[in-house]
Every structure is written in C-alpha cells, then in structure tokens.
Amino acid sequence: MLVAGDRVLVKNQASGAQNGIYVVAAGAWVRALDADESVEVKPGMLVGVDAGTANGGSVWRLSNATPPTLGTTALTFEQVFGKTGVVAGSYKSVTVGPDGRVTGGTNPTTLAGFGITDAFTKAESNAAMQAAIAALVGSAPSSLDVLSELAAALGNDANFATTMTNALAGKAATVDVVRNKTDGTVDVGVDWNTIVSAGRHPKLAPGDSPSGPGSAGSYFYPEVMYHSTLAFTQMAYPYATSFEGADSICFRSRYNATWHPWRALQHSGHYASKTEAEGGTASNRLMSPLAVSQAIASHAPPGFISGLSLAVNTTTPNTDIDIEVGRARDSTDTVDLILAAPMTKRLQASGAWSAGAGGNALFAGAKAANTWYHAFMIRKDSDGTIDFGLDTSLVAANRPVGYSKFVRLKGRAVKTDASGNIIPFINIGNSTEFKALQQDMFVTNVATTTSYTLTASVPPGVRVRARFYARTQGESSVIFVRSPDAVAAALVNTGADGFAGGIGISCDSISNENVSGYCESLTSQSGQVVVQVLTYPGYSVFRASLHTQGFTEE
C-alpha cells in the first residue's frame, strides 16, 4: 500500500507525457525532485522498482531515442530485467522478447502445439496403416486367404525357420562386424585409438586408458559407428564414470586419421545451478532461460545504487539516522549489497560500532563537533549480512574486521554541529539539502574587488555540485561564486557591456541596496569554492554573505 512520500514509477499513462517518477501525496502527486526537469530525465536513465506485486525487484530504462521535454514528450520505459510473469518451472516451448528475456512458456502435448505440420497425427497414422493392410490383403492371391493355403504356398516346410536361416547365411553381410579380438572383448588398458572395428564391443573399457573419455575409476561400453577407414564415430556408454556425471554418453569422431576431442551429450544434469548461474563459477555448463534471468537479476550495473536514502530520525533527530531499503553494487563491482528492511543507526557518544538495527553507526571513535561523516553499506563475509556505518574515511578504512565488501553512498554524507548533533537534512539518492541554510561566509565593508576562498558546507574529499544563496549590499555590487579550478571572472557593473557573470545590481546609492539570488558551483575535492565580490569604485560593499542550501554528488 502506498503512503505519502513513496516514490512511484508511472509508466503506463494514456498520455505518455505524464509518465515519470512521482512522489505520493495526500493531494495531487508531484514529480520527484531528481526527475522534475527535462535535463534530469535522459535517455537510458535506469529506475529500480523495489516493491510492487507485479514489478517489485525490476529495473526499467527510459528508452526514448532523444532527450525528452518533460511534460510534453511521451516518456517510454522498457523493462531491463526483473520479473517477467513466467511461473518457475520447465517448459518445452518458450517465448523470448526482443531483449533476450523469456516472457512466456508452454508445454504443448500435440504436434500442432509444437508447430509441426509435416507429420501424421495418431489418427492419420492409424488410417494409413489400415489402408496399407487393406491394400496388401486386397492384392494377395485368393489362394492365400486362409492359413492352410498359406502353408501350402510355403511348401509345408516344418523347419521353415532353419531353412530361412541357412538361406540367409549364404548371403553377403551388409556390414562386416569385426571385433577388436576374436571373442569380442576389449583388453584392460587398451588404447581407445585402437578400438576402430564397427559395432558394439560387449566388454567394459576403462575411461582412464590411453585416449579415453573419462578419468581413473570410470568405465564405458565402446561402440564404433563405422563409415570407412577414414571416417567413423566412436561412442562411449557409461557404466560408472566421474566424467560429467555417471549418466553421460561421450562421443568423438575421426576423419582423415585425425581424432577430434571427446564430447559429452548434454542433459539436465549439466545445467548450471542457481548459485553457479548467479556467481558465474562454471564455464562448462549450460544455462536454462530461468537461470539466465536469475543471473541477470542478481547483478546490478557497475556503480549502481538504488534507494538507501538517509533521513534524520523523527524521535531522536540529534543522534539517529534512518536508512531506507535499497541495493548497491559494491566498490569492487563483484557483489550486490541489498538492504531488505529499513534500518536505524546511531551516532554514538561512546562505544564501538555495533551490528544490526539500533546499533552504533560510527566505525571509529565517538561523534565529534563540526565533523563530516561519509555513509557506507557493508557486508559481513561469514554470512552475507548487510549493515550500515559512518566513517571520516572515504574508503571506509575504519570499518569493522570481517566486512570486506562495502560501498560509499554518494551524496549521503552527514555533518554534526558545534554540539556534536546531526545537522537536520533532507536526502533523496545522491542529493542532500539542509533543512536550514548554512552560512559559510559573511564579510563587511569590502572596499575593493576581493576574492575569498572558503570551505563550503559540503562533504570533504569529493567534488560535488553545491547549491548556494548569495547576497550583497552596496552600490552597483556583484557577487560571483566559482570553483577554485575555474578562471577568475573580471567582474564589472551589471549595467556595463563587459558584465562577466554573477549576481548583482546597478544602482546609484548604497543605502539599503541589497541583491541576493540562487547559484551553483562545482567544489574542489577539499570542498572549497571561490567567492568574488565587486564594489563600485570609491564605495564599499556593506555586507556580502554566502549560504549553502545543499549539494549533489554525481
């Protein structure tokens, strides 16, 4: 059941332009903040569906060929992987969609069900046999219509079987069956390359004999399907063998004196198990359509993170963090970390990190004032348990022993205030906003054009796109925010032809002349930006300030 705040993928509206990602509300639903602008909705965008009777656990891709205009262009989503609606089981006939996934399966019981049109049905076969018998009897001489007349026609030979055997013995054999030895046996240790006479060899031959198909302790009944001295096929029927299972029939062929490798006839025992399919651990096993689907569903794309958004706990917001369900590919791109149930963890004032819901979140030490903590999902090596933690290290260097698989959740860092309490925030995916703007700069009486390099309220160690509100008070003043890596702007009055950017106002008085506005900038890896302030020559900027609203990490 949907509740307010849930994110929903809407994909089947009558008007395709209404499709997209929405947030459930008591009133009208609105598009999610990270998908409410055309630039955020790009072709190839992946959307994971965590819950739902029909589509829970599936992933969908925006299949539009060109960038759409949100609200105008019809958005088309196609399923990449997940449930297909096909009930688990074995099928004799399957339907495969354009993306190679099995979308249907049947078990026909008739020739028509298999689409066979060039064979007799049971009724047609019976009719044909009846017609053939009738034709045979109908064309026989009238003297053969009773048993006594038939016996007379055969000369009343009481030894008819012996007579026929002797007659056939004088005929040349169609195939000259020559055994390896005169008694038809095969020697122990015989080289399989010497078993070349046509027919079935009645004695067992060890598979580990030279050129054999098996290993030590395996035995086979040899047979040669003969065509000529240059081309024939050798079969090996298992008696007890460790080669591809005890029920595998092996074969190889020889052509122009060259032996081809032994092969095993495939059967259901050779299909990869669910574990083998998902882990990719078997290179010589076939995969059923179901196993293919399971293997695809078990592996997220590199760098994939779905869900796992953070929120301050409503009961204890100063110390506790709530983590929503979701999944992410680990930092080595080898396993998926799946959090199946929501979890709450605490920034502890003392004690070590502890596992499970309600446990301590910090990997090392106690919570500190004015400190950033990066968020991580981790997996326990011994049993695969998924957990959460916070660390000042970008690579979770302080994570507990026995948790080798981890992933840093981009854009989900947590900061404490001067009292060590969590600064309230709103997080959706890799985008975070503070509930209250964080003032990162305040200067007064700027008499000349001045640049300030400052650390913004963004997580350190990573480059992010920070969102700011900037303001100045002064005659014809301008404030400009840029990355430290960007070239400095040559600021001039906004009314001049050489205006180079920023937020400013053109006026002829400094009294109560204020200008403020929204802007964004990439930060340096240390979380810094440069703020340039311009004041009209001969005057001062009474006040200039910068307030951080939030940040997004790509």
C-alpha positions as CSV (number, residue, x, y, z in Angstrom):
1,M,0.0,0.0,0.0
2,L,1.4,3.4,-1.0
3,V,1.9,6.1,1.7
4,A,2.8,9.7,1.4
5,G,6.4,10.2,0.5
6,D,6.8,7.0,-1.5
7,R,8.5,7.2,-4.9
8,V,6.5,5.6,-7.7
9,L,7.5,4.9,-11.4
10,V,4.5,5.9,-13.5
11,K,4.9,4.3,-16.9
12,N,1.5,3.4,-18.4
13,Q,-0.4,6.7,-18.6
14,A,-2.8,7.2,-21.5
15,S,-0.8,10.4,-22.1
16,G,2.8,9.3,-22.2
17,A,3.9,12.8,-21.3
18,Q,2.5,12.2,-17.8
19,N,4.8,9.3,-17.3
20,G,7.8,9.6,-14.9
21,I,8.9,9.4,-11.3
22,Y,6.4,10.8,-8.8
23,V,6.1,11.2,-5.0
24,V,2.9,10.0,-3.4
25,A,0.9,12.7,-1.6
26,A,-2.5,13.0,0.0
27,G,-3.4,15.5,-2.7
28,A,-2.0,15.8,-6.2
29,W,1.2,13.8,-6.8
30,V,4.2,15.8,-8.0
31,R,7.3,14.7,-9.9
32,A,10.3,13.7,-7.7
33,L,12.8,16.4,-7.2
34,D,15.5,14.5,-9.0
35,A,13.3,13.9,-12.1
36,D,11.2,17.0,-12.4
37,E,13.2,18.8,-15.0
38,S,14.0,17.8,-18.6
39,V,17.7,17.8,-18.1
40,E,17.3,15.3,-15.3
41,V,15.4,12.8,-17.4
42,K,17.8,11.5,-20.0
43,P,17.6,8.6,-22.5
44,G,19.0,5.4,-20.8
45,M,18.1,6.5,-17.3
46,L,17.7,3.4,-15.1
47,V,14.9,3.2,-12.5
48,G,14.9,0.4,-9.9
49,V,11.4,-0.7,-8.6
50,D,11.9,-2.0,-5.1
51,A,8.3,-3.1,-4.3
52,G,5.0,-3.9,-6.0
53,T,3.0,-7.1,-6.8
54,A,3.8,-7.1,-10.5
55,N,7.1,-5.3,-10.9
56,G,8.9,-5.4,-7.5
57,G,12.6,-6.1,-7.9
58,S,12.7,-5.0,-11.5
59,V,14.7,-2.3,-13.3
60,W,13.4,-0.1,-16.1
61,R,15.2,2.1,-18.7
62,L,14.0,5.3,-20.3
63,S,14.0,4.1,-24.0
64,N,13.4,7.5,-25.7
65,A,15.9,7.9,-28.5
66,T,16.4,11.6,-28.0
67,P,16.3,13.8,-24.8
68,P,12.6,14.4,-24.0
69,T,10.9,17.6,-22.9
70,L,9.3,16.9,-19.6
71,G,5.6,17.2,-19.7
72,T,5.5,17.4,-23.5
73,T,7.3,14.4,-24.8
74,A,5.9,10.9,-24.1
75,L,8.2,9.0,-21.8
76,T,8.6,5.3,-22.7
77,F,10.0,2.9,-20.1
78,E,11.1,-0.6,-21.0
79,Q,12.0,-3.4,-18.6
80,V,15.7,-4.2,-18.4
81,F,15.4,-7.1,-16.0
82,G,13.3,-8.4,-13.2
83,K,10.1,-10.4,-13.1
84,T,8.5,-11.5,-16.4
85,G,5.4,-13.1,-15.1
86,V,6.6,-16.5,-16.2
87,V,6.0,-19.1,-13.4
88,A,9.1,-21.0,-12.4
89,G,9.2,-24.5,-14.0
90,S,10.3,-26.4,-17.0
91,Y,8.8,-25.6,-20.4
92,K,9.1,-27.3,-23.8
93,S,8.4,-24.1,-25.6
94,V,9.4,-20.6,-24.6
95,T,8.8,-17.1,-25.9
96,V,11.8,-14.7,-25.9
97,G,11.3,-10.9,-26.1
98,P,13.4,-8.5,-28.1
99,D,15.9,-8.1,-25.2
100,G,16.5,-11.8,-24.9
101,R,14.4,-12.4,-21.8
102,V,12.0,-15.3,-21.5
103,T,8.5,-13.7,-21.5
104,G,6.3,-16.9,-21.8
105,G,6.4,-20.7,-21.7
106,T,4.1,-23.6,-22.6
107,N,4.1,-27.3,-22.5
108,P,2.4,-28.5,-25.8
109,T,1.1,-32.1,-25.9
110,T,0.3,-32.2,-29.6
111,L,2.2,-31.9,-32.9
112,A,0.2,-28.8,-33.7
113,G,1.2,-27.4,-30.3
114,F,4.8,-27.7,-31.4
115,G,4.1,-26.2,-34.8
116,I,4.9,-29.5,-36.6
117,T,2.9,-29.7,-39.9
118,D,4.8,-32.4,-41.9
119,A,4.0,-35.4,-39.6
120,F,1.0,-37.7,-39.2
121,T,-1.2,-37.4,-36.2
122,K,-2.2,-40.5,-34.3
123,A,-5.5,-40.7,-36.2
124,E,-3.8,-40.2,-39.5
125,S,-1.2,-42.9,-38.8
126,N,-3.8,-45.4,-37.8
127,A,-5.7,-44.6,-41.0
128,A,-2.6,-45.0,-43.1
129,M,-1.7,-48.4,-41.6
130,Q,-5.3,-49.6,-42.0
131,A,-5.2,-48.6,-45.6
132,A,-1.8,-50.3,-46.2
133,I,-3.0,-53.6,-44.6
134,A,-6.2,-53.4,-46.6
135,A,-4.2,-52.9,-49.8
136,L,-1.9,-55.8,-49.0
137,V,-4.7,-58.2,-48.3
138,G,-6.7,-57.0,-51.2
139,S,-3.8,-57.6,-53.6
140,A,-2.9,-61.1,-52.4
141,P,-3.9,-64.1,-54.5
142,S,-7.2,-65.7,-53.5
143,S,-5.2,-68.9,-52.7
144,L,-3.6,-67.2,-49.7
145,D,-6.7,-66.1,-47.9
146,V,-6.6,-68.9,-45.4
147,L,-3.8,-70.4,-43.2
148,S,-3.9,-73.8,-44.8
149,E,-3.5,-72.2,-48.2
150,L,-0.6,-70.1,-46.9
151,A,1.1,-73.2,-45.5
152,A,0.7,-75.0,-48.8
153,A,2.3,-72.0,-50.6
154,L,5.3,-72.3,-48.3
155,G,5.7,-76.0,-49.2
156,N,4.5,-77.2,-45.7
157,D,8.1,-76.9,-44.5
158,A,8.1,-77.9,-40.8
159,N,11.6,-76.4,-40.5
160,F,10.9,-73.1,-42.2
161,A,12.9,-71.0,-39.7
162,T,16.0,-73.2,-40.2
163,T,15.6,-73.1,-43.9
164,M,15.4,-69.3,-44.0
165,T,18.5,-69.0,-41.7
166,N,20.5,-71.3,-43.9
167,A,19.4,-69.3,-46.9
168,L,20.4,-66.0,-45.4
169,A,23.8,-67.4,-44.3
170,G,24.7,-67.7,-47.9
171,K,24.1,-64.0,-48.5
172,A,26.9,-61.4,-48.1
173,A,26.7,-59.4,-44.9
174,T,25.6,-55.8,-45.3
175,V,28.2,-54.7,-42.6
176,D,31.2,-56.7,-41.8
177,V,31.3,-56.5,-37.9
178,V,34.9,-57.2,-36.9
179,R,35.6,-57.1,-33.2
180,N,38.8,-55.9,-31.6
181,K,39.5,-59.6,-30.7
182,T,38.0,-62.8,-32.0
183,D,35.9,-63.2,-28.8
184,G,34.7,-59.6,-28.9
185,T,36.4,-58.4,-25.7
186,V,38.4,-55.3,-25.0
187,D,41.7,-55.6,-23.1
188,V,42.2,-53.6,-19.9
189,G,44.5,-50.7,-20.6
190,V,43.9,-50.8,-24.4
191,D,44.4,-47.5,-26.2
192,W,41.0,-46.2,-27.2
193,N,42.6,-45.1,-30.5
194,T,42.8,-48.8,-31.4
195,I,39.1,-49.5,-30.9
196,V,38.1,-48.9,-34.5
197,S,36.2,-52.0,-35.6
198,A,32.5,-51.5,-36.3
199,G,29.8,-52.4,-33.9
200,R,29.2,-52.7,-30.1
201,H,32.0,-54.1,-28.0
202,P,30.4,-56.1,-25.2
203,K,33.1,-55.7,-22.5
204,L,33.9,-52.7,-20.4
205,A,36.9,-50.4,-21.2
206,P,38.4,-48.2,-18.5
207,G,38.0,-44.5,-19.3
208,D,41.4,-43.6,-18.0
209,S,43.1,-45.9,-20.6
210,P,45.1,-44.0,-23.2
211,S,43.0,-41.6,-25.2
212,G,39.9,-42.5,-23.2
213,P,37.0,-40.1,-22.4
214,G,37.0,-40.3,-18.6
215,S,39.2,-40.5,-15.5
216,A,40.5,-43.1,-13.1
217,G,37.8,-45.5,-11.9
218,S,35.4,-44.8,-14.9
219,Y,34.2,-47.5,-17.3
220,F,32.5,-47.4,-20.6
221,Y,30.9,-49.8,-23.2
222,P,32.6,-48.8,-26.5
223,E,30.8,-48.7,-29.8
224,V,32.1,-47.8,-33.3
225,M,29.6,-46.4,-35.9
226,Y,31.6,-47.2,-39.0
227,H,31.6,-45.5,-42.3
228,S,35.1,-46.1,-43.7
229,T,38.7,-46.4,-42.5
230,L,39.0,-42.6,-42.8
231,A,35.7,-41.5,-41.2
232,F,33.8,-43.0,-38.3
233,T,32.4,-42.1,-34.9
234,Q,33.4,-43.7,-31.5
235,M,30.8,-43.8,-28.8
236,A,31.4,-44.5,-25.0
237,Y,28.3,-45.5,-23.0
238,P,29.0,-45.1,-19.2
239,Y,28.9,-47.9,-16.7
240,A,30.4,-45.9,-13.8
241,T,32.3,-42.7,-14.6
242,S,33.2,-39.5,-12.9
243,F,33.4,-37.6,-16.3
244,E,30.5,-35.1,-16.5
245,G,28.4,-37.4,-14.2
246,A,27.7,-41.1,-14.3
247,D,24.9,-40.8,-16.9
248,S,26.9,-39.0,-19.6
249,I,27.3,-40.6,-23.1
250,C,30.5,-39.5,-24.7
251,F,31.5,-39.4,-28.3
252,R,34.2,-38.4,-30.7
253,S,34.9,-38.8,-34.4
254,R,37.9,-39.5,-36.6
255,Y,38.4,-38.0,-40.1
256,N,41.5,-38.5,-42.3
257,A,43.3,-40.1,-39.4
258,T,42.7,-37.1,-37.1
259,W,40.8,-37.7,-33.8
260,H,38.5,-34.9,-32.6
261,P,38.1,-34.3,-28.8
262,W,35.7,-36.3,-26.7
263,R,32.4,-34.6,-26.1
264,A,29.6,-35.4,-23.6
265,L,26.0,-35.4,-24.7
266,Q,24.3,-32.7,-22.6
267,H,21.3,-33.4,-20.4
268,S,19.5,-31.7,-17.5
269,G,22.2,-32.7,-15.0
270,H,24.7,-30.5,-16.9
271,Y,22.7,-27.3,-16.4
272,A,24.1,-24.7,-14.1
273,S,22.5,-24.3,-10.7
274,K,21.1,-21.1,-9.5
275,T,24.2,-20.4,-7.4
276,E,26.5,-21.2,-10.4
277,A,24.4,-19.0,-12.7
278,E,24.5,-16.0,-10.4
279,G,28.1,-16.5,-9.4
280,G,29.5,-17.3,-12.8
281,T,31.5,-20.1,-11.4
282,A,31.0,-22.8,-14.0
283,S,32.4,-22.4,-17.5
284,N,31.3,-25.8,-18.9
285,R,27.6,-25.8,-18.0
286,L,24.5,-24.8,-19.9
287,M,22.1,-22.2,-18.5
288,S,18.3,-22.5,-18.7
289,P,16.2,-19.4,-19.5
290,L,15.3,-19.3,-15.8
291,A,18.9,-19.4,-14.7
292,V,19.8,-16.7,-17.3
293,S,17.0,-14.5,-15.8
294,Q,18.1,-15.2,-12.3
295,A,21.8,-14.4,-13.1
296,I,20.8,-11.1,-14.8
297,A,18.5,-10.1,-11.9
298,S,21.3,-10.8,-9.3
299,H,23.8,-8.4,-10.8
300,A,23.3,-4.7,-10.8
301,P,25.3,-2.5,-13.2
302,P,28.7,-1.1,-12.1
303,G,28.3,1.8,-9.6
304,F,24.5,1.1,-9.3
305,I,22.8,2.5,-6.2
306,S,19.0,2.4,-5.8
307,G,17.1,3.6,-2.7
308,L,19.2,3.7,0.5
309,S,18.3,7.3,1.1
310,L,19.0,8.7,4.6
311,A,16.8,10.7,7.0
312,V,17.1,12.1,10.5
313,N,15.1,10.0,12.9
314,T,11.9,11.8,14.0
315,T,12.1,10.6,17.6
316,T,15.9,11.2,18.2
317,P,16.9,13.5,15.4
318,N,20.1,14.7,17.1
319,T,21.8,11.3,17.0
320,D,19.9,8.7,14.9
321,I,19.9,8.1,11.2
322,D,17.2,6.2,9.3
323,I,18.2,4.2,6.2
324,E,15.6,3.1,3.7
325,V,15.7,-0.2,1.8
326,G,17.7,-0.5,-1.4
327,R,20.6,-2.1,-3.2
328,A,24.0,-1.1,-4.4
329,R,26.9,-2.6,-6.3
330,D,30.0,-2.9,-4.0
331,S,33.2,-0.9,-4.6
332,T,34.9,-3.8,-6.4
333,D,31.9,-4.4,-8.6
334,T,31.7,-8.1,-7.6
335,V,28.6,-8.4,-5.3
336,D,25.3,-6.6,-4.7
337,L,24.6,-5.2,-1.2
338,I,20.8,-5.5,-0.7
339,L,19.2,-3.9,2.4
340,A,15.8,-5.7,2.5
341,A,14.4,-3.8,5.6
342,P,14.7,-0.2,6.8
343,M,17.4,0.3,9.5
344,T,18.1,3.0,12.1
345,K,21.7,3.6,13.4
346,R,23.1,6.0,16.0
347,L,26.0,8.4,16.1
348,Q,27.3,7.2,19.4
349,A,28.8,9.4,22.1
350,S,30.8,6.4,23.3
351,G,31.5,2.8,22.4
352,A,32.4,1.0,19.1
353,W,30.4,0.3,16.0
354,S,27.8,-2.4,16.5
355,A,25.9,-4.6,14.0
356,G,22.2,-4.5,13.3
357,A,19.3,-2.0,13.6
358,G,19.6,0.3,16.5
359,G,23.4,-0.2,16.7
360,N,26.2,2.3,16.8
361,A,27.0,3.8,13.3
362,L,30.5,5.3,13.7
363,F,33.2,2.9,12.6
364,A,35.7,4.6,14.8
365,G,35.6,6.8,17.9
366,A,32.7,8.8,19.2
367,K,30.7,11.6,17.5
368,A,32.6,14.9,17.2
369,A,31.6,18.5,16.7
370,N,31.6,20.1,13.3
371,T,32.5,16.9,11.6
372,W,31.5,15.3,8.3
373,Y,30.9,11.5,8.1
374,H,30.6,9.5,4.9
375,A,27.8,6.9,4.7
376,F,28.6,3.2,3.8
377,M,26.8,-0.1,3.2
378,I,28.9,-3.1,4.3
379,R,28.6,-6.9,4.0
380,K,29.7,-9.5,6.6
381,D,32.0,-12.0,4.9
382,S,30.8,-15.0,7.0
383,D,27.1,-14.9,6.3
384,G,26.4,-12.0,3.9
385,T,24.6,-9.8,6.4
386,I,24.1,-6.2,5.2
387,D,24.7,-3.4,7.6
388,F,25.4,0.4,7.7
389,G,28.0,2.7,9.1
390,L,29.6,6.1,9.0
391,D,33.3,7.0,8.7
392,T,35.5,10.0,8.2
393,S,37.5,8.0,5.7
394,L,36.4,8.0,2.0
395,V,37.3,4.3,1.7
396,A,35.8,3.1,5.0
397,A,39.3,2.5,6.3
398,N,37.9,2.1,9.9
399,R,35.2,-0.4,9.1
400,P,34.9,-3.5,11.4
401,V,37.0,-6.6,10.7
402,G,35.2,-9.3,8.7
403,Y,33.4,-6.8,6.4
404,S,35.5,-6.8,3.2
405,K,32.7,-5.8,0.8
406,F,31.5,-2.2,1.1
407,V,30.3,0.8,-1.0
408,R,30.2,4.5,-0.2
409,L,26.8,6.0,-0.7
410,K,27.4,9.1,-2.8
411,G,25.7,12.4,-1.8
412,R,24.6,11.0,1.6
413,A,27.2,12.4,4.0
414,V,26.2,13.6,7.5
415,K,27.5,16.6,9.4
416,T,27.4,17.5,13.0
417,D,27.1,21.0,14.5
418,A,29.1,22.6,17.3
419,S,27.4,20.4,19.9
420,G,28.0,17.2,18.0
421,N,24.4,16.9,17.0
422,I,23.3,15.9,13.5
423,I,22.5,19.0,11.3
424,P,19.0,18.3,10.0
425,F,18.9,17.4,6.3
426,I,16.7,16.1,3.5
427,N,18.2,13.3,1.3
428,I,17.0,11.7,-1.8
429,G,19.5,9.5,-3.6
430,N,22.8,11.3,-4.2
431,S,21.3,14.8,-3.5
432,T,21.1,16.3,0.0
433,E,19.7,19.6,1.3
434,F,20.0,21.2,4.7
435,K,16.6,21.9,6.4
436,A,18.1,25.3,7.3
437,L,20.6,27.2,5.1
438,Q,24.2,27.0,6.4
439,Q,26.0,30.4,6.4
440,D,29.6,29.8,5.1
441,M,30.7,33.5,4.6
442,F,29.9,36.9,6.0
443,V,32.1,39.9,5.3
444,T,31.5,43.7,5.8
445,N,32.9,46.9,4.3
446,V,34.5,45.4,1.2
447,A,36.2,48.5,-0.3
448,T,37.7,46.9,-3.4
449,T,37.1,43.9,-5.6
450,T,38.0,41.0,-3.4
451,S,38.2,37.1,-3.8
452,Y,37.5,34.8,-0.8
453,T,38.5,31.1,-0.9
454,L,36.3,29.3,1.6
455,T,35.2,25.8,2.6
456,A,31.5,25.3,1.9
457,S,29.2,23.1,3.9
458,V,29.7,20.1,1.7
459,P,31.4,16.7,2.4
460,P,35.2,16.8,2.1
461,G,37.3,14.6,-0.2
462,V,34.9,14.6,-3.1
463,R,33.8,17.1,-5.7
464,V,30.2,18.0,-5.6
465,R,27.8,20.5,-7.2
466,A,26.9,22.8,-4.4
467,R,23.8,25.0,-4.3
468,F,24.0,28.5,-2.7
469,Y,22.2,31.7,-2.0
470,A,24.5,34.7,-2.3
471,R,23.8,38.3,-1.3
472,T,25.5,41.8,-1.4
473,Q,24.6,45.2,-0.1
474,G,26.3,48.1,-1.8
475,E,26.2,50.4,-4.8
476,S,26.4,48.5,-8.1
477,S,27.8,45.4,-6.3
478,V,28.2,42.0,-7.8
479,I,28.9,38.6,-6.1
480,F,30.2,35.7,-8.2
481,V,30.8,32.0,-7.0
482,R,33.1,29.6,-8.9
483,S,35.2,26.5,-8.5
484,P,38.8,27.1,-7.4
485,D,39.7,25.3,-10.7
486,A,37.8,27.9,-12.8
487,V,39.3,31.0,-14.2
488,A,38.7,34.2,-12.2
489,A,36.0,36.4,-13.7
490,A,36.8,40.1,-14.5
491,L,33.8,41.5,-12.7
492,V,32.2,44.8,-13.8
493,N,28.9,46.6,-13.1
494,T,25.9,44.6,-14.3
495,G,24.9,47.6,-16.4
496,A,28.2,47.6,-18.3
497,D,28.8,45.8,-21.6
498,G,31.6,43.8,-20.1
499,F,29.5,42.1,-17.4
500,A,31.1,38.7,-16.9
501,G,28.5,36.9,-14.6
502,G,27.4,36.7,-11.0
503,I,24.6,38.2,-9.0
504,G,24.5,42.0,-9.0
505,I,22.6,45.2,-9.2
506,S,23.2,48.5,-10.9
507,C,22.2,51.5,-8.7
508,D,23.4,54.9,-7.7
509,S,23.1,54.6,-3.9
510,I,24.5,52.2,-1.3
511,S,21.8,52.8,1.3
512,N,19.7,49.6,1.6
513,E,20.6,48.5,-1.9
514,N,20.5,44.7,-1.5
515,V,20.7,42.0,-4.1
516,S,20.5,38.2,-3.5
517,G,20.0,35.1,-5.6
518,Y,20.5,31.4,-6.2
519,C,23.6,30.0,-7.8
520,E,25.5,26.7,-8.1
521,S,29.2,25.8,-8.4
522,L,31.4,22.8,-8.5
523,T,33.6,22.5,-5.4
524,S,37.2,21.4,-5.2
525,Q,38.0,18.0,-3.7
526,S,38.5,19.7,-0.4
527,G,35.0,21.2,-0.5
528,Q,36.2,24.8,-1.4
529,V,34.8,27.5,-3.6
530,V,35.9,31.0,-4.5
531,V,33.6,34.0,-3.9
532,Q,34.4,37.2,-5.8
533,V,32.9,40.4,-4.6
534,L,32.8,43.6,-6.7
535,T,32.1,47.1,-5.3
536,Y,31.6,50.3,-7.3
537,P,34.9,52.3,-7.4
538,G,35.1,54.7,-4.5
539,Y,32.4,52.9,-2.5
540,S,32.1,49.9,-0.2
541,V,30.0,46.8,-0.1
542,F,28.5,47.0,3.4
543,R,27.8,43.2,3.6
544,A,28.4,40.1,1.5
545,S,27.4,36.6,2.5
546,L,27.1,33.0,1.1
547,H,24.6,30.4,2.4
548,T,24.8,26.8,1.4
549,Q,21.5,25.1,0.6
550,G,22.8,21.6,-0.3
551,F,24.8,19.5,-2.7
552,T,24.7,16.7,-5.3
553,E,27.4,14.2,-6.0
554,E,27.4,12.5,-9.4
